[in-house]
Amino acid sequence: MIVGLTGGIGSGKSTVANFFRALGVPVYDSDSEAKHLMVASETIRNSIISLFGPASYEGQKLNKTYLSDIVFNDSDKLEQLNAIVHPAVRKHFLNWAKVQNTRYVLQETALLFENNLQHHYDKVILVTAPKTLRIRRVMKRDGVSETDVCARIDHQLSDAIKSKMADFIVENADLYETQKRVAEIHSKLVGQTTA
């Protein structure tokens, strides 16, 4: 069974993913795998260079600042970049999932509902947290202003909309409660799968 794990910026997806890992569930981190593939895959690399120019890479490293500046100000360019990267990540994930020997696997992906990917999953888990807490977490983690965080939050679908589409919701404000909720969801998922 393939389960999607998603949530807005600062909701604590990685924390929740780690609780699932602790229960022995393999977790595929789409964001870090995408970054890896953008450097490791020659096909992706060439496509990015032909679309955004040679400044997209600094030697062997992806020039994230340069690319971010372009795509965050131009939704067409962002779509073009996603069209290069997303199918490669999807293929990589499916190959990875095939070799996992567990009842279910998790794919952690930030913009699951925004990119209308929910039909790729048997179940979807949404991680939520109060907006003030999310803002504090991202400011601390990324060293950015409250205005920057709010702009990023506003670019994503609201939790109210996503909650209607999710199969499970983890309210990630209190770590003890979060861990308890993860254990509950894990039991339900294991119960819904056959060995």
BAFI-3210 file (N, C-alpha, C; in Angstrom, 3 decimals, decimal comma, padded with zeros to 6 digits):
// residues 195
n [1|2|3|4|5|6|7|8|9|10|11|12|13|14|15|16|17|18|19|20|21|22|23|24|25|26|27|28|29|30|31|32|33|34|35|36|37|38|39|40|41|42|43|44|45|46|47|48|49|50|51|52|53|54|55|56|57|58|59|60|61|62|63|64|65|66|67|68|69|70|71|72|73|74|75|76|77|78|79|80|81|82|83|84|85|86|87|88|89|90|91|92|93|94|95|96|97|98|99|100|101|102|103|104|105|106|107|108|109|110|111|112|113|114|115|116|117|118|119|120|121|122|123|124|125|126|127|128|129|130|131|132|133|134|135|136|137|138|139|140|141|142|143|144|145|146|147|148|149|150|151|152|153|154|155|156|157|158|159|160|161|162|163|164|165|166|167|168|169|170|171|172|173|174|175|176|177|178|179|180|181|182|183|184|185|186|187|188|189|190|191|192|193|194|195]
n.u [000,847|000,502|001,178|000,557|002,250|001,707|001,681|001,417|003,959|006,172|004,529|005,505|006,116|008,429|009,071|006,858|007,215|009,567|008,619|007,063|009,092|010,447|008,711|009,276|008,522|009,177|010,234|009,978|011,563|010,499|011,365|014,163|015,066|014,393|016,100|018,520|018,293|018,228|020,833|022,231|021,128|021,836|020,144|018,036|019,532|020,572|018,147|017,291|019,359|019,040|016,616|016,843|019,374|023,063|023,795|022,271|023,592|026,381|029,307|029,306|027,153|023,717|022,352|020,569|019,557|019,548|017,743|015,427|014,839|013,983|011,774|009,960|008,930|007,711|005,191|004,832|007,412|007,963|006,146|007,243|009,686|008,800|007,615|009,804|011,121|009,215|008,056|010,355|011,001|008,728|008,938|011,345|010,562|008,548|010,069|011,701|009,751|008,878|010,883|010,731|010,063|007,522|004,328|003,209|004,306|005,593|005,296|006,754|005,686|005,544|003,700|001,354|-001,537|-001,781|-000,582|-002,336|-002,085|-003,223|-004,577|-002,617|-002,171|-002,975|-003,868|-003,959|-002,102|-002,436|-000,516|-000,976|-000,766|-001,077|-001,215|000,406|002,383|003,533|004,625|006,538|008,231|009,278|010,545|012,560|013,894|014,636|015,627|014,192|011,957|008,822|006,964|007,910|007,473|004,677|003,916|004,765|003,127|000,643|000,768|000,149|-002,436|-005,140|-005,296|-007,882|-009,124|-007,465|-007,857|-010,362|-009,815|-008,006|-007,198|-006,350|-005,585|-002,989|-002,545|-000,043|001,092|001,732|004,252|004,055|001,337|001,272|002,943|001,435|-000,831|000,312|001,005|-001,576|-002,606|-000,796|-001,423|-004,024|-003,470|-001,841|-003,704|-005,385|-004,043|-002,844|-000,638]
n.v [-001,181|002,221|005,190|008,605|011,338|014,470|018,096|021,525|024,135|024,151|022,585|020,287|017,867|016,284|015,547|013,955|012,004|010,850|009,652|007,633|006,223|005,259|003,295|001,391|001,854|002,330|005,418|007,688|010,533|012,966|015,576|015,749|013,678|014,645|016,856|015,485|013,959|016,031|016,740|014,352|013,035|013,025|013,535|015,073|017,206|018,283|019,051|021,039|022,910|023,591|024,872|026,892|027,918|027,937|028,929|027,604|025,624|025,343|024,337|021,083|021,415|022,232|025,378|026,655|029,109|030,778|029,375|029,330|032,068|032,539|030,689|031,211|033,599|033,294|031,544|029,914|029,080|027,640|025,561|024,350|023,488|021,688|019,830|018,613|017,534|016,213|013,804|012,199|011,870|010,520|008,076|007,124|006,851|004,826|002,651|002,379|001,809|-000,725|-002,470|-002,485|-004,258|-004,278|-003,706|-001,286|001,747|005,071|008,142|011,136|014,228|017,608|019,329|017,832|017,877|020,384|019,932|018,162|015,333|013,349|011,075|009,232|007,756|005,242|005,937|009,076|011,050|013,911|016,462|018,851|022,068|024,730|028,008|030,080|028,646|027,258|029,399|030,339|028,057|027,888|030,370|030,106|027,815|028,445|030,978|033,256|036,083|036,870|037,813|036,665|033,939|033,885|034,572|032,294|030,378|031,298|030,665|028,049|025,514|025,877|024,387|023,688|023,123|021,035|019,159|018,074|016,367|014,523|011,280|010,728|012,766|014,476|016,359|018,397|019,674|019,139|017,060|014,552|013,869|013,836|011,686|009,617|009,711|009,030|006,376|005,290|005,656|004,115|001,538|001,290|001,374|-000,875|-002,782|-002,551|-003,633|-006,518|-009,109]
n.w [000,000|-000,812|000,754|001,091|002,574|003,724|004,131|005,120|004,884|007,633|009,186|010,235|008,929|008,608|011,215|011,856|009,892|010,854|013,198|012,074|010,769|013,001|013,728|011,952|009,332|005,925|004,598|001,996|001,078|-000,812|-001,421|-000,754|-002,370|-004,905|-005,081|-005,060|-007,459|-009,319|-009,447|-009,815|-012,081|-015,450|-017,589|-016,439|-015,534|-017,971|-019,177|-017,388|-017,638|-020,344|-020,204|-018,196|-018,404|-018,185|-015,678|-013,835|-012,536|-010,361|-010,974|-009,923|-008,360|-007,703|-008,423|-006,248|-005,264|-007,501|-009,216|-007,582|-007,390|-009,980|-010,459|-008,361|-008,994|-011,369|-012,518|-014,771|-015,420|-013,120|-013,392|-015,674|-014,676|-012,726|-014,434|-015,487|-013,263|-011,496|-012,831|-012,956|-010,264|-009,411|-010,851|-009,776|-007,099|-007,313|-008,166|-005,944|-003,987|-004,786|-003,928|-001,205|001,748|003,275|004,899|004,149|002,492|002,959|001,266|001,532|000,714|-000,145|-001,668|-002,291|-002,550|-003,759|-006,207|-007,209|-006,764|-005,290|-006,226|-006,737|-004,521|-002,022|000,467|002,241|004,476|006,370|007,771|010,226|011,865|014,254|012,798|013,891|015,236|013,100|011,665|013,516|013,647|010,992|010,702|012,576|011,613|008,907|009,059|008,220|007,582|009,236|007,387|004,986|005,545|005,838|003,248|001,888|003,088|002,247|-000,424|-000,520|-000,381|001,947|005,254|005,904|003,453|002,558|004,570|004,056|001,974|002,880|004,304|006,857|009,680|011,279|013,992|014,698|017,246|019,856|020,866|022,178|021,861|019,085|018,480|019,601|017,949|015,494|016,018|016,280|013,656|012,258|013,218|012,168|009,393|009,057|009,743|007,555|005,462|003,688|004,536]
ca.u [000,000|001,275|000,546|001,163|002,350|001,830|001,344|001,947|005,273|006,223|003,573|006,274|006,060|009,632|008,928|005,882|007,870|010,512|007,851|006,724|010,353|010,724|007,832|009,749|007,910|010,092|009,735|010,673|011,497|010,480|012,115|015,604|015,338|014,319|017,361|019,570|018,134|018,545|022,290|022,750|020,637|022,325|018,972|017,381|020,510|020,579|016,846|017,270|020,287|018,491|015,480|017,192|020,726|024,179|023,906|021,472|024,534|027,713|030,100|028,441|026,043|022,546|022,315|019,197|019,145|019,277|016,507|014,316|014,505|013,237|010,495|008,999|008,362|007,163|004,502|005,062|008,746|007,843|005,473|008,197|010,666|008,086|007,386|011,072|011,532|008,197|007,964|011,573|010,868|007,656|009,510|012,338|009,802|007,885|011,125|012,098|008,637|008,823|011,866|010,497|009,354|006,682|002,897|002,975|005,404|005,158|006,008|006,616|005,697|004,956|002,569|000,579|-002,871|-001,600|-000,262|-003,405|-001,453|-003,831|-005,011|-001,471|-001,995|-004,085|-004,314|-003,158|-002,029|-002,156|000,033|-001,379|-000,328|-001,575|-000,434|001,438|003,449|004,190|005,430|007,694|009,132|009,965|011,441|013,711|014,591|015,187|016,158|013,474|011,023|007,426|006,333|008,311|006,789|003,254|003,786|004,892|001,910|-000,463|000,907|-000,315|-003,854|-005,365|-005,520|-009,325|-009,392|-006,735|-008,446|-011,501|-009,317|-007,094|-007,793|-005,962|-005,007|-002,150|-002,373|001,313|001,409|002,306|004,964|003,518|000,061|001,606|003,470|000,296|-001,663|001,049|000,853|-002,974|-002,717|000,020|-002,219|-005,112|-002,925|-001,407|-004,941|-006,029|-003,212|-002,618|000,801]
ca.v [000,000|003,447|006,227|009,925|012,136|015,854|019,129|022,843|024,505|024,340|021,735|019,245|016,589|015,478|014,995|012,869|010,957|010,157|008,778|006,441|005,468|004,578|002,121|000,468|002,155|003,018|006,733|008,289|011,993|013,456|016,815|015,493|012,837|015,527|017,615|014,534|013,628|017,213|016,778|013,048|012,597|013,850|013,926|016,178|018,297|018,884|019,708|022,257|023,866|024,127|025,729|028,028|028,404|027,284|029,414|026,709|024,789|025,882|023,105|019,904|021,738|022,950|026,759|026,748|030,510|031,246|028,737|029,800|033,437|032,479|029,971|031,770|034,809|032,970|030,251|029,081|028,475|026,648|024,413|023,694|022,796|020,539|018,856|017,886|016,840|015,343|012,439|011,453|011,515|009,512|006,812|006,727|006,419|003,544|001,611|002,242|001,174|-002,149|-003,299|-002,419|-005,463|-003,899|-003,644|-000,041|002,716|006,466|009,114|012,478|015,195|018,853|019,912|016,704|018,331|021,526|019,395|017,214|014,006|012,428|009,817|008,316|007,100|004,471|006,773|010,289|011,583|015,346|016,996|020,245|022,715|026,107|028,890|030,810|027,688|027,011|030,590|030,311|026,973|028,200|031,504|029,561|026,841|029,029|032,311|034,204|036,954|036,425|038,161|035,623|032,684|034,059|034,536|030,893|029,696|031,746|030,019|026,670|025,357|025,938|023,102|023,399|022,479|019,763|018,225|017,392|015,382|013,585|010,129|010,841|014,069|014,516|017,725|018,327|020,810|018,541|015,868|013,321|013,594|013,525|010,318|008,738|009,713|008,259|004,959|004,918|005,575|002,951|000,323|001,226|001,058|-002,273|-003,549|-002,489|-004,280|-007,950|-009,412]
ca.w [000,000|-000,921|001,559|000,953|003,797|003,276|005,107|004,757|005,387|009,077|009,911|010,920|008,182|008,864|012,564|011,746|009,100|011,739|014,097|011,277|010,586|014,270|013,770|010,919|008,035|005,021|004,189|000,849|001,192|-002,193|-001,558|-000,809|-003,554|-006,081|-005,092|-005,442|-008,881|-010,125|-009,576|-010,248|-013,388|-016,557|-018,383|-015,737|-015,531|-019,313|-019,387|-016,572|-018,250|-021,594|-019,867|-017,329|-018,677|-017,477|-014,290|-012,988|-011,774|-010,040|-011,005|-009,768|-007,444|-008,194|-007,934|-005,733|-005,148|-008,866|-009,687|-006,739|-007,793|-011,250|-010,410|-007,419|-009,577|-012,685|-012,350|-015,965|-015,276|-012,051|-014,010|-016,574|-013,827|-012,158|-015,511|-015,660|-012,038|-010,886|-013,388|-012,593|-008,845|-009,352|-011,346|-008,777|-005,924|-007,593|-008,167|-004,538|-003,267|-005,178|-003,217|000,245|002,186|004,411|004,562|003,418|002,465|002,992|000,444|002,098|-000,387|000,358|-002,401|-002,806|-002,997|-004,661|-007,534|-007,547|-006,859|-004,319|-006,856|-006,800|-003,220|-001,452|001,596|002,433|005,838|006,377|009,016|010,426|013,106|014,279|011,924|014,660|015,505|011,807|011,356|014,431|013,248|009,733|010,957|013,302|010,755|007,681|009,309|007,360|008,291|009,346|006,104|004,025|005,896|005,522|001,783|001,488|003,560|001,391|-001,743|-000,404|-000,032|003,394|005,926|005,863|002,157|002,497|005,548|003,420|001,018|003,539|004,998|008,264|010,018|012,472|014,504|015,246|018,125|021,060|020,366|022,771|021,175|017,687|018,453|019,889|016,738|014,484|016,384|015,936|012,195|011,867|013,501|011,183|008,075|009,085|009,740|006,236|004,436|003,906|004,483]
c.u [000,896|000,514|001,300|001,156|002,608|001,451|001,989|003,311|005,212|005,264|004,295|006,181|007,243|009,586|007,992|006,493|008,835|009,813|007,439|007,957|010,671|009,865|008,192|009,158|008,936|009,463|010,620|010,474|011,632|011,361|013,616|015,966|015,308|015,622|018,509|019,508|018,493|020,051|022,794|022,331|021,080|021,171|018,288|018,267|020,501|019,283|016,783|018,170|019,696|017,308|015,896|018,599|021,786|024,346|023,080|022,351|025,824|028,613|029,150|027,203|024,939|022,577|020,878|018,687|018,731|017,937|015,290|013,863|013,682|011,841|009,485|008,366|007,699|006,524|004,671|006,389|008,721|007,193|006,418|009,231|010,030|007,867|008,647|011,312|010,501|008,100|009,180|011,510|009,832|008,192|010,503|011,635|009,184|008,889|011,584|011,022|008,570|009,750|011,723|009,653|008,534|005,232|002,526|004,227|004,797|005,972|005,709|006,744|004,912|003,668|001,681|-000,784|-002,764|-001,331|-001,244|-002,891|-002,130|-004,254|-003,866|-001,354|-003,230|-004,708|-003,411|-003,270|-001,654|-001,647|-000,368|-000,766|-000,884|-000,637|000,690|002,644|004,245|005,118|006,701|008,722|009,948|010,928|012,726|014,560|015,324|015,786|015,518|012,474|009,621|006,681|006,631|007,561|005,311|003,008|003,858|003,649|000,740|-000,411|000,379|-001,809|-004,010|-005,590|-006,988|-009,683|-008,746|-007,339|-009,603|-011,046|-008,450|-007,855|-007,514|-005,364|-004,202|-001,981|-001,045|001,677|002,126|002,935|004,433|002,231|000,299|002,061|002,357|-000,581|-000,999|000,895|-000,544|-003,125|-001,963|-000,775|-003,339|-004,588|-002,480|-002,633|-005,625|-005,247|-003,087|-001,145|001,177]
c.v [001,248|004,579|007,539|010,638|013,579|016,817|020,426|023,083|024,749|023,480|020,619|017,884|015,684|014,826|013,796|011,695|010,158|009,251|007,500|005,575|004,651|003,328|001,111|000,700|002,860|004,333|007,276|009,796|012,596|014,679|016,544|014,614|013,675|016,312|016,727|014,234|014,809|017,363|015,489|012,631|013,558|014,367|015,142|017,419|019,046|019,632|021,029|023,330|024,455|025,066|027,006|028,580|027,768|027,740|028,563|025,816|025,558|024,671|021,920|020,202|022,520|024,363|027,066|028,189|031,056|030,690|029,229|031,185|033,457|031,897|030,560|033,060|034,560|031,581|029,333|028,347|027,386|025,380|023,629|022,900|021,539|019,437|018,041|016,964|015,831|013,942|011,578|010,989|010,403|008,129|006,248|006,174|005,033|002,397|001,328|001,458|-000,336|-003,023|-003,229|-003,626|-005,155|-003,815|-002,386|000,819|004,122|007,273|010,490|013,478|016,445|019,258|018,851|017,155|019,486|021,054|018,306|015,781|012,958|011,086|008,805|007,453|006,320|005,247|007,997|010,747|013,060|015,761|018,469|020,760|024,134|027,033|029,615|029,914|027,404|028,172|030,599|029,269|027,333|029,366|031,001|028,671|027,509|030,417|033,379|035,008|036,348|036,684|037,101|034,320|032,773|033,996|033,091|030,090|030,036|031,144|028,585|026,650|025,418|024,533|022,705|022,675|021,098|018,710|017,425|016,275|014,298|012,439|010,184|012,227|013,929|015,975|017,724|019,576|020,313|017,205|014,550|012,909|013,200|012,072|009,292|008,585|008,901|006,764|004,451|004,701|004,353|001,658|000,173|000,807|-000,408|-003,189|-003,584|-003,186|-005,753|-008,231|-010,048]
c.w [000,000|-000,238|001,364|002,290|003,372|004,385|004,678|005,363|006,899|009,875|010,679|010,259|008,521|010,238|012,536|010,968|009,975|012,741|013,358|011,049|011,826|014,433|012,660|009,538|007,137|004,534|003,068|000,927|-000,212|-002,399|-001,680|-002,005|-004,827|-006,207|-005,545|-006,944|-009,791|-010,331|-010,228|-011,657|-014,490|-017,417|-017,757|-015,796|-016,879|-019,600|-018,631|-017,191|-019,535|-021,326|-019,137|-017,555|-017,794|-016,024|-013,311|-012,106|-011,535|-009,911|-010,945|-008,917|-008,134|-007,594|-007,485|-005,673|-006,509|-009,377|-008,904|-007,150|-009,072|-011,031|-009,427|-007,929|-010,928|-012,646|-013,570|-015,872|-014,192|-012,599|-014,910|-015,784|-013,228|-013,194|-015,797|-014,450|-011,521|-011,498|-013,019|-011,139|-008,686|-009,754|-010,322|-007,535|-006,153|-007,615|-006,744|-003,773|-003,539|-004,350|-001,696|000,659|003,438|003,949|003,808|003,448|002,487|001,998|001,011|000,954|-000,002|-000,356|-003,051|-003,353|-003,995|-006,094|-007,977|-007,727|-005,984|-004,925|-007,000|-005,537|-002,797|-000,287|001,676|003,887|005,731|007,754|009,106|011,725|013,082|013,495|012,677|014,941|014,226|011,453|012,214|013,994|012,012|009,909|011,623|012,385|009,591|007,860|008,420|008,184|008,318|008,033|005,045|004,274|005,512|004,017|001,293|001,892|002,639|-000,015|-001,731|-000,080|001,482|003,957|005,875|004,566|002,113|003,421|004,945|002,486|001,657|004,206|006,496|008,490|011,304|012,846|015,260|016,049|019,375|020,656|020,909|022,061|019,714|017,577|018,685|018,638|015,632|014,755|016,042|014,430|011,679|012,072|012,482|009,821|007,999|009,032|008,377|005,131|004,734|003,721|003,171]
res [m|i|v|g|l|t|g|g|i|g|s|g|k|s|t|v|a|n|f|f|r|a|l|g|v|p|v|y|d|s|d|s|e|a|k|h|l|m|v|a|s|e|t|i|r|n|s|i|i|s|l|f|g|p|a|s|y|e|g|q|k|l|n|k|t|y|l|s|d|i|v|f|n|d|s|d|k|l|e|q|l|n|a|i|v|h|p|a|v|r|k|h|f|l|n|w|a|k|v|q|n|t|r|y|v|l|q|e|t|a|l|l|f|e|n|n|l|q|h|h|y|d|k|v|i|l|v|t|a|p|k|t|l|r|i|r|r|v|m|k|r|d|g|v|s|e|t|d|v|c|a|r|i|d|h|q|l|s|d|a|i|k|s|k|m|a|d|f|i|v|e|n|a|d|l|y|e|t|q|k|r|v|a|e|i|h|s|k|l|v|g|q|t|t|a]
***
